[in-house]
Amino acid sequence: MRGIMNQANRKRIVLGITGGIAAYKAAELARLLIKQHIDVQVVMTDAACHFITPTTMQGLSGKPVYTDQWDASVPNNMAHINLSRAADAIVIAPASADFIAKLAHGLADDLLSALCLARACPLIVAPAMNREMWLNAATQRNVAQLIDDGVKVLGPDSGVQACGEEGMGRMLEAAQLAQDISAFLNNITLSPAPLPASEERESAQQPIKKMQGVKIIVTAGPTYEAIDTVRGITNRSSGKMGYAVAQAALELGAQVILISGPTALAKPKGAQSIDVTSAGQMFDAVKQHLAGCDIFIGVAAVADYRVAQPSQQKLKKSANPLTLELVPNPDILAYVAAQTNPPFCVGFAAESENLAEYAEQKRRAKKLHRQRRQRTGTVRRQRQADPAARRQAHAGQTIDAAHRATL
C-alpha cells in the first residue's frame, strides 16, 4: 500500500530535448531527476537525435522516447495531448534558439512544439546556444515574450562554449537544473476553485512558496578551536546535513541565514551565508542575526571546549607531556532556546551509545522543541545506497516538521 501511495505522489515531467551540443547534459539531468524520484518522459526533436540517441534516453528513463508527431504506436495518435496531460511540468533542456522562437510565436510543426502549445501544465526552458545567438535582438525578444507568457526560464550561464568562444549561452549544469526543477515542482499547489481560463493558466505557471516570509537560521559544519597558530581542536563534520537543511528551506521560500564553520561545500544559492571558524565566532553571528528569527536549526558540530590560552606562536615539539587547559564553549542552542520569546528550536544529537536516551536528555535540558538523532562511530554501515538522497529526505522532514509546528 505504501508503495502504491508513493507512486501516486511522484512528480512527473516531460523532458524535451532540442538540437544542440548541450543535449549531452540532458542524459545527466534525466538521471538526477529520476534519482529524486521524479518520473521522466523524454520527447526529442529530429535535430536532437543527431546529438544524442533516443536509445540512450530510453535506457536512462526506462520509458519509450517519443520523436514523431505521427507515431502510430499511440492509440489515438494524439501524443501531443496525452503526454502533457499526465505531466506536472514540461522541461525543455536544452532549448535551442530555434525552438525558443517557435514557442514565442506559437508554432507547432513537430511533436515537441505541438505538445508545448497544447500543454495544461507549467513550461520550463533552459536555453543553450552560441553567445551571439543569445545576444541577438530576435532571441532576446523571444525570451522576453516567453517570460511574459509565464514560462519559467532557467539560465543560461556564461563560460567557454563548444565553439571555442566565451560568453553567455551555456546551458546550466545538470545538477543546478535538477535542483531548480525539483524546487519548482515541490512548490506548485493547485488552485482551490476553478478559475476563468486565462486566470487558470496564469495560476498554473506560478509556484507558491509555503514558507514565504519565514526567517530561518541554520548552523552547519564544524568549529575549530586554536591551540596555537597551526594546531587546533575540532569535531568531524562535513557540513552536508546543515547545507541540505538550508537548501530544503530555500526551496520552500524561506529566508535562510546559514552560519557555517569551515567546510569544502558550495554555499546554497539564495542563502545569506556567514563563514565562521570558532564556536565563539558562531555564537556572535547567531546573536547578531537572531532578531526576527522564526525557526532556529542547530546542525553544526560545535566544539564543546576551547583552549583557555591559545598560543600566539607555534608550540615547539618536545619529549615532555603537554597539558592544555580547556574551558567550555557557550551552548549556542541552549542560549537561543532560553530567549524570552524564542524561535522554534531544532537540535541535532550525535551519540555513540544510548542514542534515544541521551538525545532526549539534551532536548529537555536545552528546552528544545525538537531533536534529531544520529548515531556516530568510526565505521558506519550505510543502509541506503544513496546517502545524499537519504540526507535530503531527512533535511526535508526536519524543515517540514518545524514549519508545521509554527503554523
ABEGO torsion letter per residue (X at the ends): XAAAAAAAABBBBBBBBBBEAAAAAAAAAAAAAAAAGBBBBBBBBAAAAAABBAAAAAAAAGBBBBABAABAABAAGBAAAAAAAABABBBBOBBBAAAAAAAAAGBBABAAAAAAAABABBBBBBBBBBAAAAABAAAAAAAAAAAAAGBBBBOBBBEBBAAGBBEBGBBBBAAAAAAAAAAAAAABBBBABBBBAAAAAAAAABBBBAABGBBBBBBBEBBBBBABAABBBBBBBAGAAAAAAAAAAAAAGBBBBBBBBBBABBBBBGBBBBBBABAAAAAAAAAAAABGBABBBBABBBBABBBABBBABBBBBBABBBBBBBBBBBBAAAAAAABABBBBBBBBBBBABGAAAAAAAAAAAAGBABBBBBBBEABBBBABABAAAAAAAAAAAAAAAAAAAAX
